[in-house]
């Protein structure tokens, strides 16, 4: 049995800088992969198959368009039994499907000594898949196809919160009121410490926030809860929503925030993770 963590993809900021003639949007985003995600397992079998369970697995089917199976078909491995433990909310703005796809590729490559698919194949599987293949802090530009490493980041902790409301990414893009915005400010060669990094992030944006809250107003409730926590250095929505995150300097303050929010909103998904 081979096991991989399909780390969540969190957009610390997401700037929409233009829209191409074909309708695709050009973005500029700083992305991290905290130590939390779905679990992909694989073992030799007599046929290629996928079993799905986990807290958010009940609404997923092992159908041909599932990204785990699409990744497997792109690699044509020997017969493999795949198991997806779905721990991340669906349609949540944290790249769950793309992360699962990337983790499946890495798993099958290691199991069967198969090379990774070419970059154009990865991009065809999903715009976020090439970034998820890195699973390291990265800057995404273009349509997600231009990837560059970030300066070394200080340690910090993240509290992820989702009010269990899925958000349709296409609907958020369609609702954008502005599609030409400034790029991310010039990145320094290094950050002095965690506070320096948080200060840099505070000057950036998520340009999908206004459209997403118009479609899913509870996102603003989640951000209000995070902003109310004294130790939370920055609260922002990830991707197209509806997951939001708060950034913390220490694991103790992050854990206290989790307990605080869970006590007031036991029906919300609340998790902490090191970045």
KEKE-3310 file (N, C-alpha, C; in steps of 0.2 Angstrom, whole numbers, plus 5000, padded with zeros to 4 digits):
npx = (5004:5003:5004:4998:4998:4986:4989:4980:4977:4980:4976:4985:4984:4975:4975:4966:4971:4968:4958:4958:4955:4949:4941:4947:4954:4968:4979:4987:4995:4999:5003:5001:5004:4997:4999:4988:4974:4967:4968:4977:4977:4985:4986:4992:4981:4968:4961:4959:4952:4942:4939:4929:4929:4927:4925:4919:4916:4904:4896:4903:4906:4914:4916:4920:4924:4930:4943:4954:4953:4954:4967:4974:4971:4977:4990:4991:4993:4999:4985:4977:4971:4963:4961:4952:4952:4941:4944:4943:4932:4920:4920:4927:4937:4950:4957:4954:4951:4961:4972:4970:4971:4985:4992:4988:4995:5008:5009:5006:5017:5027:5024:5024:5035:5033:5035:5030:5016:5017:5018:5008:4998:4996:4991:4979:4972:4968:4968:4975:4982:4996:5003:4999:5006:5019:5017:5023:5027:5022:5022:5009:5005:4998:4987:4988:4998:5011:5024:5033:5045:5043:5051:5060:5049:5044:5040:5023:5006:4990:4972:4959:4943:4926:4910:4902:4896:4896:4904:4902:4914:4914:4903:4907:4917:4910:4903:4911:4915:4926:4939:4952:4966:4979:4994:5003:5012:5030:5040:5050:5068:5069:5060:5060:5055:5041:5031:5035:5032:5018:5014:5017:5008:4996:4995:4991:4978:4962:4954:4942:4934:4923:4913:4911:4906:4894:4887:4888:4884:4888:4901:4906:4902:4911:4923:4922:4921:4934:4942:4939:4947:4960:4973:4974:4983:4980:4965:4957:4949:4951:4955:4941:4932:4921:4930:4939:4953:4964:4978:4992:5004:5009:5007:4999:4991:4984:4977:4969:4961:4954:4946:4939:4931:4924:4917:4907:4902:4897:4893:4901:4916:4931:4948:4966:4982:5000:5010)
npy = (4994:5011:5027:5044:5062:5073:5088:5103:5117:5133:5150:5163:5176:5183:5189:5196:5199:5201:5197:5185:5184:5172:5170:5165:5169:5179:5178:5182:5175:5170:5155:5142:5126:5119:5108:5098:5089:5078:5060:5049:5032:5018:5001:4986:4977:4968:4975:4992:5003:5013:5018:5028:5037:5045:5061:5070:5062:5057:5063:5061:5051:5037:5040:5041:5054:5058:5066:5059:5046:5051:5055:5043:5036:5044:5040:5026:5015:4999:4987:4995:4997:5011:5022:5035:5046:5057:5072:5086:5099:5100:5110:5121:5131:5127:5119:5105:5094:5095:5094:5081:5074:5077:5071:5058:5056:5057:5046:5035:5036:5033:5020:5012:5016:5025:5038:5056:5063:5074:5092:5099:5089:5088:5101:5100:5092:5100:5117:5120:5109:5108:5117:5110:5099:5103:5106:5115:5131:5144:5155:5158:5162:5170:5159:5150:5143:5148:5146:5150:5149:5154:5166:5160:5155:5161:5150:5147:5147:5141:5143:5136:5138:5134:5136:5126:5128:5126:5133:5139:5140:5145:5153:5163:5169:5173:5183:5193:5210:5218:5215:5218:5221:5227:5219:5207:5215:5219:5205:5203:5198:5190:5187:5195:5190:5182:5192:5202:5195:5193:5207:5210:5202:5208:5219:5214:5206:5197:5196:5190:5190:5200:5196:5183:5183:5189:5179:5169:5174:5170:5168:5181:5181:5171:5177:5188:5182:5177:5188:5194:5188:5191:5186:5183:5187:5190:5188:5180:5176:5161:5157:5155:5154:5144:5143:5151:5158:5161:5168:5164:5166:5156:5139:5137:5149:5147:5135:5139:5147:5139:5131:5141:5146:5134:5131:5141:5139:5125:5118:5121:5118:5117:5119:5117:5120:5118:5128)
npz = (5000:4995:5001:5000:5004:4999:4998:5003:4992:4995:4991:4995:4991:4977:4962:4949:4934:4920:4906:4893:4875:4873:4884:4896:4911:4917:4930:4946:4959:4975:4982:4994:5002:5014:5028:5027:5020:5008:5007:4997:4992:4986:4979:4971:4960:4952:4943:4937:4949:4959:4976:4986:5001:5018:5027:5017:5007:5003:4993:4981:4967:4960:4946:4928:4925:4937:4945:4950:4944:4930:4931:4933:4921:4912:4914:4912:4921:4927:4933:4947:4963:4969:4983:4989:5002:5007:5014:5013:5011:4997:4982:4987:4985:4988:4980:4980:4971:4961:4969:4973:4960:4957:4967:4965:4953:4957:4966:4958:4949:4958:4963:4951:4944:4933:4922:4925:4917:4903:4903:4896:4896:4910:4912:4905:4912:4923:4927:4939:4942:4938:4947:4959:4958:4962:4976:4984:4991:4980:4966:4955:4939:4924:4916:4926:4922:4922:4933:4947:4960:4977:4988:5003:5015:5032:5046:5049:5055:5050:5050:5044:5038:5034:5030:5026:5014:4997:4983:4967:4955:4942:4942:4950:4943:4932:4939:4941:4944:4939:4929:4926:4935:4947:4947:4959:4971:4970:4974:4988:4990:5001:5017:5032:5044:5052:5054:5045:5033:5034:5034:5021:5014:5018:5010:4999:4988:4987:4972:4969:4979:4982:4972:4975:4989:4986:4979:4989:5004:5017:5018:5021:5035:5040:5038:5046:5059:5060:5059:5071:5081:5091:5089:5076:5062:5049:5039:5026:5010:5001:4985:4974:4984:4995:5006:5020:5027:5042:5048:5058:5071:5080:5084:5096:5097:5085:5088:5098:5092:5083:5093:5098:5087:5084:5095:5094:5081:5078:5067:5057:5046:5053:5054:5058:5052:5049:5039)
capx = (5000:5007:4999:5000:4994:4985:4988:4975:4980:4977:4978:4986:4981:4973:4974:4964:4975:4966:4954:4960:4949:4945:4937:4951:4957:4975:4979:4993:4993:5004:5000:5004:5001:4997:4999:4981:4972:4964:4973:4976:4981:4985:4989:4991:4975:4967:4958:4959:4946:4943:4934:4929:4925:4929:4920:4916:4916:4897:4894:4907:4906:4920:4914:4926:4927:4933:4950:4958:4953:4957:4975:4976:4970:4983:4997:4990:4997:4996:4979:4978:4965:4964:4957:4952:4949:4940:4944:4942:4925:4920:4919:4928:4942:4956:4960:4954:4951:4967:4977:4969:4974:4992:4994:4987:5000:5014:5008:5007:5023:5032:5022:5025:5041:5030:5036:5024:5014:5020:5015:5002:4993:4994:4986:4973:4968:4965:4973:4978:4986:5004:5005:4998:5012:5025:5016:5028:5025:5023:5018:5005:5003:4995:4981:4990:5003:5017:5025:5039:5046:5043:5057:5059:5044:5045:5035:5017:5000:4984:4966:4954:4936:4921:4903:4899:4893:4900:4904:4903:4919:4912:4898:4911:4921:4905:4900:4917:4914:4932:4944:4959:4968:4986:4998:5005:5018:5036:5042:5057:5072:5068:5056:5064:5052:5034:5027:5036:5028:5011:5013:5017:5002:4991:4994:4988:4970:4958:4949:4936:4930:4917:4909:4910:4901:4888:4884:4888:4885:4890:4908:4908:4902:4917:4929:4920:4923:4942:4945:4937:4952:4965:4979:4974:4986:4977:4960:4956:4946:4955:4952:4934:4928:4920:4935:4943:4959:4967:4985:4994:5012:5011:5002:4995:4986:4979:4973:4964:4956:4950:4942:4934:4926:4920:4912:4901:4899:4899:4891:4906:4922:4937:4954:4972:4988:5006:5012)
capy = (5000:5017:5033:5051:5067:5078:5094:5108:5123:5139:5156:5168:5182:5181:5195:5195:5205:5202:5192:5184:5184:5166:5170:5163:5175:5179:5179:5182:5172:5167:5149:5138:5120:5117:5100:5096:5087:5072:5055:5044:5026:5013:4995:4982:4974:4965:4980:4999:5005:5019:5018:5035:5038:5051:5065:5073:5057:5054:5066:5059:5045:5035:5040:5042:5061:5060:5068:5053:5041:5054:5055:5036:5035:5048:5037:5019:5010:4992:4988:4997:4999:5017:5024:5042:5048:5064:5076:5093:5101:5101:5116:5125:5136:5125:5115:5098:5089:5096:5091:5073:5072:5078:5066:5051:5055:5055:5039:5030:5036:5029:5013:5008:5019:5028:5046:5060:5066:5081:5098:5100:5084:5091:5107:5098:5089:5105:5123:5120:5103:5109:5120:5105:5094:5105:5105:5119:5138:5145:5160:5156:5168:5168:5155:5145:5139:5151:5145:5152:5148:5160:5166:5156:5158:5159:5146:5150:5142:5143:5140:5135:5138:5134:5136:5120:5130:5125:5139:5137:5144:5148:5158:5168:5172:5177:5189:5198:5217:5221:5210:5221:5224:5227:5212:5207:5220:5216:5201:5204:5192:5187:5190:5196:5186:5181:5198:5205:5192:5195:5214:5210:5199:5212:5224:5211:5206:5192:5200:5186:5191:5203:5192:5176:5185:5191:5173:5165:5179:5167:5169:5187:5179:5167:5182:5192:5177:5176:5195:5195:5184:5195:5184:5182:5192:5191:5184:5181:5170:5157:5155:5158:5153:5148:5143:5157:5156:5165:5167:5164:5165:5151:5134:5138:5154:5144:5130:5142:5150:5133:5130:5147:5146:5128:5132:5146:5137:5118:5115:5123:5114:5121:5115:5121:5116:5121:5129)
capz = (5000:4995:5003:4998:5006:4993:5001:5001:4989:4997:4988:5000:4988:4971:4958:4942:4930:4913:4903:4887:4871:4873:4890:4901:4915:4919:4937:4949:4965:4979:4984:4999:5003:5022:5030:5028:5014:5006:5007:4991:4993:4980:4979:4965:4960:4946:4938:4939:4952:4964:4981:4990:5008:5021:5029:5012:5001:5001:4987:4976:4964:4956:4939:4923:4925:4943:4943:4952:4938:4925:4932:4932:4914:4908:4915:4910:4925:4929:4937:4953:4967:4972:4988:4991:5008:5005:5020:5012:5008:4990:4979:4993:4984:4991:4975:4982:4965:4958:4973:4972:4954:4957:4972:4961:4948:4961:4969:4953:4947:4963:4963:4945:4940:4927:4922:4925:4911:4901:4906:4893:4899:4917:4912:4902:4918:4927:4927:4946:4943:4938:4954:4965:4957:4966:4983:4988:4990:4973:4962:4949:4934:4917:4917:4930:4918:4924:4940:4950:4967:4982:4993:5009:5020:5039:5048:5052:5055:5046:5052:5038:5040:5028:5033:5023:5008:4991:4978:4960:4952:4935:4943:4953:4937:4928:4942:4943:4941:4936:4927:4925:4941:4947:4949:4965:4972:4969:4980:4991:4990:5008:5022:5039:5049:5050:5054:5039:5028:5035:5032:5014:5012:5020:5005:4993:4988:4983:4968:4968:4986:4981:4968:4979:4994:4983:4978:4995:5009:5023:5017:5025:5042:5042:5039:5053:5065:5060:5060:5078:5085:5092:5087:5069:5059:5042:5037:5019:5007:4997:4978:4973:4990:5001:5012:5022:5032:5046:5048:5065:5072:5084:5084:5102:5095:5080:5091:5102:5087:5081:5098:5099:5082:5084:5100:5092:5075:5078:5061:5052:5045:5055:5054:5058:5049:5048:5032)
cpx = (5004:5002:5002:4995:4993:4983:4983:4980:4977:4980:4979:4984:4980:4971:4972:4966:4972:4961:4956:4953:4945:4941:4941:4954:4964:4975:4986:4992:4999:5000:5004:5000:5001:4997:4992:4978:4968:4970:4971:4980:4980:4989:4988:4984:4974:4963:4959:4952:4947:4937:4935:4926:4928:4924:4916:4915:4909:4894:4898:4906:4912:4918:4920:4928:4930:4941:4955:4959:4956:4965:4977:4976:4975:4989:4997:4994:4995:4990:4981:4972:4967:4959:4957:4948:4948:4939:4942:4935:4926:4918:4921:4934:4949:4959:4960:4955:4958:4972:4976:4972:4982:4995:4993:4993:5007:5014:5009:5014:5028:5030:5025:5031:5038:5032:5029:5022:5017:5015:5008:4996:4991:4989:4979:4968:4965:4971:4977:4983:4994:5006:5004:5003:5018:5024:5021:5025:5027:5019:5015:5003:5000:4988:4982:4996:5010:5019:5032:5040:5046:5050:5055:5054:5045:5039:5029:5011:4994:4978:4961:4947:4931:4915:4899:4894:4897:4899:4906:4908:4917:4907:4902:4914:4916:4902:4905:4915:4920:4937:4951:4961:4976:4988:5000:5011:5025:5038:5049:5061:5071:5063:5060:5061:5044:5030:5028:5032:5021:5009:5013:5011:4996:4990:4992:4981:4968:4953:4943:4931:4923:4911:4907:4905:4895:4884:4883:4889:4888:4898:4910:4907:4908:4922:4928:4923:4931:4945:4944:4942:4958:4972:4980:4977:4983:4971:4958:4952:4951:4951:4946:4929:4925:4924:4938:4948:4961:4974:4988:5001:5013:5005:4997:4989:4981:4975:4967:4959:4951:4944:4936:4929:4921:4915:4906:4898:4900:4897:4896:4912:4928:4943:4960:4977:4994:5007:5019)
cpy = (5006:5023:5040:5056:5072:5084:5099:5114:5129:5145:5161:5175:5179:5187:5193:5201:5206:5196:5191:5184:5177:5165:5168:5169:5174:5181:5180:5180:5169:5161:5145:5131:5117:5110:5098:5094:5080:5066:5050:5038:5022:5007:4991:4978:4971:4969:4987:5001:5010:5018:5025:5034:5044:5055:5068:5068:5055:5057:5065:5052:5043:5034:5042:5049:5063:5061:5063:5048:5044:5054:5048:5035:5038:5044:5029:5015:5003:4992:4990:4999:5005:5019:5031:5043:5055:5068:5083:5094:5102:5108:5122:5130:5134:5119:5107:5093:5089:5093:5083:5071:5072:5072:5059:5050:5053:5048:5034:5030:5032:5022:5009:5011:5021:5036:5050:5062:5073:5086:5100:5095:5086:5096:5105:5095:5094:5111:5123:5114:5104:5112:5114:5100:5096:5104:5109:5126:5141:5151:5158:5162:5165:5164:5149:5141:5142:5151:5147:5151:5155:5160:5162:5159:5156:5154:5150:5145:5145:5140:5141:5134:5138:5132:5130:5123:5130:5132:5137:5142:5148:5154:5164:5172:5176:5183:5194:5205:5221:5215:5212:5224:5223:5220:5213:5212:5215:5212:5203:5197:5187:5190:5190:5191:5185:5187:5202:5202:5193:5202:5214:5208:5204:5218:5221:5210:5199:5196:5196:5187:5194:5199:5186:5178:5187:5185:5169:5170:5176:5168:5175:5185:5175:5172:5186:5188:5177:5183:5197:5192:5188:5193:5182:5188:5194:5186:5185:5175:5167:5156:5159:5156:5146:5146:5149:5154:5162:5163:5168:5163:5159:5145:5135:5143:5151:5139:5133:5145:5145:5132:5135:5147:5139:5128:5136:5143:5129:5115:5117:5118:5119:5117:5119:5117:5121:5122:5129)
cpz = (5000:4997:5002:5002:5001:4997:4998:4997:4991:4994:4994:4998:4981:4967:4951:4938:4923:4911:4895:4882:4871:4880:4896:4905:4917:4926:4939:4956:4969:4983:4989:4999:5010:5023:5032:5021:5014:5007:5001:4993:4987:4982:4973:4966:4953:4941:4941:4942:4957:4970:4985:4996:5011:5023:5023:5006:4999:4995:4981:4973:4960:4949:4934:4924:4932:4942:4945:4946:4932:4925:4930:4924:4910:4909:4913:4914:4925:4933:4944:4957:4971:4977:4989:4997:5008:5012:5019:5009:5000:4988:4984:4991:4987:4987:4977:4976:4962:4962:4973:4966:4954:4962:4969:4956:4952:4964:4964:4950:4951:4963:4957:4941:4933:4927:4922:4918:4909:4903:4903:4895:4906:4917:4909:4907:4922:4927:4934:4946:4943:4945:4959:4964:4961:4974:4987:4987:4983:4971:4956:4945:4928:4919:4922:4928:4920:4931:4942:4957:4971:4986:4999:5013:5027:5040:5051:5051:5052:5049:5046:5040:5034:5032:5030:5017:5002:4987:4971:4957:4946:4937:4946:4948:4933:4932:4944:4940:4938:4935:4925:4931:4942:4949:4956:4966:4972:4975:4982:4990:4996:5012:5029:5044:5047:5050:5047:5033:5028:5033:5024:5011:5013:5014:4999:4993:4986:4979:4966:4974:4985:4977:4972:4985:4992:4981:4985:5001:5015:5023:5022:5033:5044:5043:5045:5059:5065:5062:5068:5083:5085:5089:5080:5065:5052:5041:5030:5016:5002:4990:4977:4979:4990:5007:5013:5026:5036:5047:5056:5066:5075:5083:5090:5100:5090:5083:5095:5098:5085:5086:5099:5093:5082:5089:5098:5085:5074:5071:5055:5052:5047:5057:5055:5055:5049:5041:5031)
residu = (UNK:UNK:UNK:UNK:UNK:UNK:UNK:UNK:UNK:UNK:UNK:UNK:UNK:UNK:UNK:UNK:UNK:UNK:UNK:UNK:UNK:UNK:UNK:UNK:UNK:UNK:UNK:UNK:UNK:UNK:UNK:UNK:UNK:UNK:UNK:UNK:UNK:UNK:UNK:UNK:UNK:UNK:UNK:UNK:UNK:UNK:UNK:UNK:UNK:UNK:UNK:UNK:UNK:UNK:UNK:UNK:UNK:UNK:UNK:UNK:UNK:UNK:UNK:UNK:UNK:UNK:UNK:UNK:UNK:UNK:UNK:UNK:UNK:UNK:UNK:UNK:UNK:UNK:UNK:UNK:UNK:UNK:UNK:UNK:UNK:UNK:UNK:UNK:UNK:UNK:UNK:UNK:UNK:UNK:UNK:UNK:UNK:UNK:UNK:UNK:UNK:UNK:UNK:UNK:UNK:UNK:UNK:UNK:UNK:UNK:UNK:UNK:UNK:UNK:UNK:UNK:UNK:UNK:UNK:UNK:UNK:UNK:UNK:UNK:UNK:UNK:UNK:UNK:UNK:UNK:UNK:UNK:UNK:UNK:UNK:UNK:UNK:UNK:UNK:UNK:UNK:UNK:UNK:UNK:UNK:UNK:UNK:UNK:UNK:UNK:UNK:UNK:UNK:UNK:UNK:UNK:UNK:UNK:UNK:UNK:UNK:UNK:UNK:UNK:UNK:UNK:UNK:UNK:UNK:UNK:UNK:UNK:UNK:UNK:UNK:UNK:UNK:UNK:UNK:UNK:UNK:UNK:UNK:UNK:UNK:UNK:UNK:UNK:UNK:UNK:UNK:UNK:UNK:UNK:UNK:UNK:UNK:UNK:UNK:UNK:UNK:UNK:UNK:UNK:UNK:UNK:UNK:UNK:UNK:UNK:UNK:UNK:UNK:UNK:UNK:UNK:UNK:UNK:UNK:UNK:UNK:UNK:UNK:UNK:UNK:UNK:UNK:UNK:UNK:UNK:UNK:UNK:UNK:UNK:UNK:UNK:UNK:UNK:UNK:UNK:UNK:UNK:UNK:UNK:UNK:UNK:UNK:UNK:UNK:UNK:UNK:UNK:UNK:UNK:UNK:UNK:UNK:UNK:UNK:UNK:UNK:UNK:UNK:UNK:UNK:UNK:UNK:UNK:UNK:UNK:UNK:UNK:UNK:UNK:UNK)
# end
